[in-house]
């Protein structure tokens, strides 16, 4: 089985297309179920985030699996296949593994080096495992990708910069609002100043939690959290001394805000153009004025709206209203690229980590291929020893059981010592490029039965798939 990935992301697909393809909840479960049961597919996982939808699969045949996955993605997203395929990319075998590690390390994200993708990949692996669609190959490669991602975050300057969609989005919004300290790239060390600004956060999931914590650190004058589930809004608001509000009163809440950040995960628009227009009219009619800004200007917008959701929470027409600046994921992609270009050395460090992990995995995989041959060789040696012991017992009379046992132990020790160095050495050599020739030589030199070698390999594969891998549990946390 080889690994195949079929997907689309912000680099090759317009936001409107990503919005239509984005799948969550039951829709994602149904796609995962159908892909895992398609012809030529033995296992699957779906990674669906705010800027990508990717299907990873263990496949026996390339072309049949690609066709089946493309058809299923089109059917479940209701995007015509002819329209969808022009935005899709396909990676196979080693390229698919390299892509997974690149994604896990944040190099394929809107904000290069962001760490949220690790939690999203971990959740995708968990969902696939719980649904019974995660095969041993994908499970092992997923663990490898998570390890590479953790190294990228802990060992490189890209990870230490701490930029993510929220930090870059807040930096952009603060710049539009004329806030202090909003001129440079977004970093964890120097967050944008939101001093004197009233902030409304719509939603109470993981992305909203990161937003609330970030705006609190940035010194917002007030924080209001609105959500469909009041209890979650109350918990999140209380964590920073903010206030929870009923989402049904969004127009009034927007009227009292300088900055609105939305990230609900809803299927339809939560904030419409009419709602924003009503908010602006109420502000003008009632002379509602948000908290004074520390360094505002007459040209500053009345309200900045940051839409971090996929599908989008805010109707695009809201951004055309006078006094409104709307920033969505499409605009953040350019901002994220600017952050990445500010520290290319960090990106190079991450690429080195990916190369190291790929090389170690490749070496381990090549070495594993020779193991069935080594097992078959030892099995043949054991059978030769047993046959010779049986022949000796028939020809030599008068040896008691204890003496025969000592003879048997001596013969097995001699065999083990003779085989130890060559079998260890052949595993080492097999881990190097071209190492498969050593496995062939071993099989020919000792006249090993190919059927026996294959039987051992099949038994190893069955053992590897049971019990199911518990996965990487070293880090936990909700992700959007």
N, C-alpha and C positions, 0 to 999 in steps of 0.2 A: 504494500500500500504506500502511496505517495500523498503528499499534502498539496491541496489546491486552494487558492484564494481567489474569489470573484468579488469585486466591490467597486464602489465609487466614493469619492470624497470631495472636499471643497476645492481641491486643485484642478479637477477635471470636469466637475459638474456644477451648474448654476445652483444658487440657493433654492430656487423654486423647484428644481428637480429633486434635490436632497430632501426638501420638505415633503414631497409626495412619497418618497421612498422610505422615509423614516418610519420605523415600526417599533412599537412598544407593547408591553403587556401581552394580552391574548394573541394579538396579531403576530408578534414576534415568536411566541410559542408555536403557533400553527406553521409558520415558515420553517422553524427549526425542525419540527416534527416531519414535515413533508420532505425537506432536503435530506434528512437522515435516512429516509426510506426510499429514496430515489435509486434507480438502477446505477450500479457502479460506485455507490457511496456507502461507506461502512461506518462513518461517524461524522458529526458536524457540530459547529458552534457558530453563533451569529454575534458579531460585535457591532452594535448600533449606538452611535453617540451623536452629539450635536453637529458633527462635521463629517461623519462617515457612516456607511453601512457596508460591512464586509462579511462574507460567508466563507468560513474555513471548513474544508472537508477532507476526510481520508478517502481517497479514490483508487479504484483499480484501473480505470481507463480514463484518459484525459479528455478526449473529445466528447464522449458520451456524458461525462459528468458536467462539463462546462455547459453543454446544451441544456441539460436537465435543470441545473441551478439557475441559468439565465431565464428559462421559461417559468420557473417557480417564483423567482423574484419579481418578474413582470406580473404574474397572476396575483400575487399577494399584495403588491403595491398598486396594482391597477394602472401602471404606466405601460403603454404599448412597448412591446419588445424592440421594435425598430427605433423608437425614441430612446429607450433605456440603454441599449448596447453601445451607442456612440459615446457614452460617458463611462462605460465600464472598463476596468483593468483586470487582467488575469495574470497570476503568478503561479508557478508550479515547481514542486520539489524544492531544490535549494533556494531558488528565488522566492518561493512562498515563505520559507523559514526566515530568510533575511528580511523580508517585508514585515513579518510579525514582530521581529526584534526591533526593527526601525520604528514601528508604530508604538511598541511598548516603551521605547526610550524617549518618545515625544518628538522625534525628528520629523514625523509626518503630520504633526498637529498644526492647527492655525497659529498657535503660539508655541514656537519651537522650544522643546525642553519642558513643557508643562507636565505636571505629575498626575493630574486627574485621570489620564488615560490608563494608568496602572490599576486604579480601582475599577474602572470600567471594563478592562480586560479580565480582571479577577472575577467580576460579577458575571461576565459572559461565560467564563469557564464553569463557575458554580451553577449557573442555570442549565448549561448543557449537561453537566454531571447529574443534577437532580432530575432532569428529564430523560436521562438514560441515553443521550446521543453522543456522549464524549468517549471516543475510543482511546486506547492506550497511546497511540502515536500523538494525537492532538493533545492529550493530557500532558505527556512528557515535554512536548514542544512549548505548550503554554507555560509550564513551570520554568523552562529555559528562558522564555521571553520575560517573565516576571522577574527572574533573577537579573537579567541584563538591565531591565528598567530600574530596578532598585540600585544597581551599581551606578547607572547614569545619574540618578538623583543624589546619591551620597558621595560620589567620587569626582564629579566634574563641576565646572563653573556654570554650565547650563542649568544643572539642577539647583545649585546654590543661589542662582539669580532669583528663583521663586516666581517667575512670571507665569501667569495663567490667564484664561479668558476673563476672569473677574478683574484681576489687577490691571490688565491692559484696557479693558472696557471702562473701568473707573478712571483710569488716567485720561482716556479719550474724552469722557464726559466732563471731567474736571477742567480739561483744557477748553472745552466749548463754553463752560460756565464762567471762565475767567478766574478760576480758583488759584490760590497760591501754590507754588511747588508742582505745577502740572505741566511743565515744559519738556521734561526729559522722558526717556523710556521707562516703562513700568518695571519696578523691581520690588522684591520683598523688603529690602533695606530702606528704600526711599519711596513709601507709598504716596499717592497724590493727597494733597490737603483738601479736605471737604469741610474745613472749619466754617461755621456759620450757615451751612446748608441743611435744609430739611430733606430727608431721603425717605422714599416709599419703596418698599420691597414687596413685590407681588409673587407669592409662592412661598413654600416652607420646606422644600426638599434640601438635598445636599448642596446644590449650587446656591440656593438662597441662603443656606447657613454660612457658606463661605463668603457670600456677599455681605451679609449682616456683620460678620466678624471684621471684614475688611473696612467697611464704612465706619464702624465704631472706632477702629484703630486710626482711621484717617481724620477723626475729630468731628464727625457730623453733629450738627446742633440737635437734631432729633431723628429718630428712626421709627418708622411705622411699618409693621408687617401685616399684610392682608393675605388671607388664604381661605380656600373653601372649607377646610377643616379648622375650626376656631382653636381647638386645643393645641394643634401643632404651631399655629401662629403665636399663641400665647407663650408657649415654651421657648420658641425662638426669640421672640421680642424680649422676654424676661432675661435671657442670657446676656443681653447688653444694656438692660435698663430701658428698653424701648417700649412701644405700645402696640398691642394687637388691634386690628380693626376688621370689620365685616367687609368681605370682598364685594358685596352687593352695592356698597357706596363708593365705588372706585372714582366716579367723576369728582365727588367732593374731595377725596383723598388726593387725587392728581392736582386739583386746584390749589391745594395747600403745600405742594412739594416743589422743590427745585430740581430734584433728580428722582426719576422713577426707574427702577430696575425690575425686569420681569423674567421669570424662569419657572414656569409652572408645569411644563410638559403636557399641557392640554392639547387636544386635537384641533380645536378652532381658536380663532382670535379671542383673547381675553380682554384686550384693550382695543377698541375700535376708533376710527377717525371721528365719528360722531361723539363718542364719549370724551375724547380729548378736546374737541371743539366746545362741548358743553362745559368742561372744566375751565377752559380759558374764558368763556363768557361769564361764568359765575365769578371768576377771579376779578374780571373787570367790573362787573356789576356790583359786587359786594366789597370791592376794594380790598380783596384778600391779597396779602403780600407775604410770601415766604420769608424765612429768617434772613436778615441782612447778610450780604456776602462780604467777605473780608476784602476782596479786590474785584468787585464787579465792574462792568462798564456798560454804557448805554447800548452797545451792540451785542451784549450777552443775551442769549435766548431766554425766553420766559421759563421754559422747562426743557430739560434734557432727558430723553428716554433711552435706556439701554436694554435692548431685547436680547437675552442670552438663550432663548428657547429654540428648540427645533422639534416640531414645526413652530413657526414664529407665533409669539403671543400677541404682537402688536400689528394691527393692520398697516401695511406700508403707506397708505394715503395719509396717515397721521403725521408722517414726516414732512408733508407738503404744507402743513398749516403754518401760518406766520408765527414766529416766536418759538417754534418747536424744532429741536434737533434730535433726530432718531438715528441711533446707531444699532445695526443688527450684526449678525455673524458674518455676513459678506463684507461689511466694512471693517470688521475686526481682523479679518484675514490679512489685510494690508498692514494693519498696525502690528500684528503678531510677527510678520515678516521683518518689519523694522527692528523689533526687539531681537530677533535672531541674528540679524546682520550686525548688531552692536557687539556681539560676542562670538565671532566665528571660531575662535580658538576653542571655546567650550564645545561647539558642535564637532570639531575635529576629535576632541577627547572622547565624546560619545561614540563616534564612528570607530575609534580604536577599540572600545569596549565591545561593540557589536562584532568586530572582526575577531577578537579574542574568543568570544563565546561561540561563534560559528566554527572557528578552527578546532576548539576543544570538543565541540559536539561532533564534528566530522571525524576527528580522530577516534573518539569513543565509538562512534557508529561503525567505522571500519574495523576496529578491534573486535567489536561484538560479532561481526560476521564470521570470524574464524572460530568462535567458541564452539559451535556445533561440531566442527571438524576435530577440535581438541577433545571434546567429550567422546566422540566416536572412536578416536585413537585410544583413549584410556579404556574405553569399554572393550575394544579389541584386545588390548594388552591383558586386561583382566581375564578375558575368555581364554587366552593362550595359557596364562598361569594356571587357571582352573583345569584346563585339559592336561597340562603337564603334571599337576598334582594327582589327578585321577590316574594317569598312566603310571606314575611312581608308586602309588598305593597298590596298584595291581601287580607290579613287578618286584617290589621289595617287601618281603615278609618279615615279621618280627618287630616292626617299629610300633611302639605304643602310640596312643592318641596324642599324648603330650609332645612326643618327638615329632609327629607329623604336623602338629600345630606350629611348632617352632620352624620347621622347614617351610611351611606355607607363609609364615610371617616374613622369613628371610627372602623368599622369592618375590613377595609383593614389595618389600622395601627396596630391593635391587631394581625392580621395574619402575617404581615411583621415582627413584633417584635418576635413573637413565632418562626418563621422560620429562623430568622437571625443567631442566634448563632449556631444551628445545621448545617445549610448549609455552613457557613464559616468554622466551625470545620471539616466538612467532606471533604472539599477541602484541608485543611491542612493535614489531616490524609491520604488522597488519594495520596499525594505527597511522602509518605514514602513507602519503600518496603512492598509489601503485601497490599497496600492501596486499591486494587480493591475489597476487602471483605467489605469495608465500603460502597462502592457504591452499592453493592448487598444488603447489609442490609437496606440501605435507600429505595431501590426500593421495597423490600419485606414488610417493616414496613408500608409504605404508600400505598401499593397495586397499584403501578404505572404500567401502561400499557407499556409493552416492545416495542410495535410498535410505541408508541408515543415518547419514548426515542430515538429509532432509527431514527425516522423522524427528530427530533431535531438535532441529530448528522449529518445526511446527509445535512441538511440545513446549518449547521456550516461549513461543508467541502466545499460546493459550495460557500459560502460567502468568505471563506479563499482564494479561487482561483481567486476571482475577486474583484477589478481590479488586474492585474498582479503586482507582487512585483517590485518596482523600483530598488531594490537591494541596495547593499552597495556602496554609492557614496562618502564616506568620504575620500578616497584616490584615486587619478587617476594617470595614467602614462602609457606610452607605454611600452610594454614588448615584448620580442622577441618571 
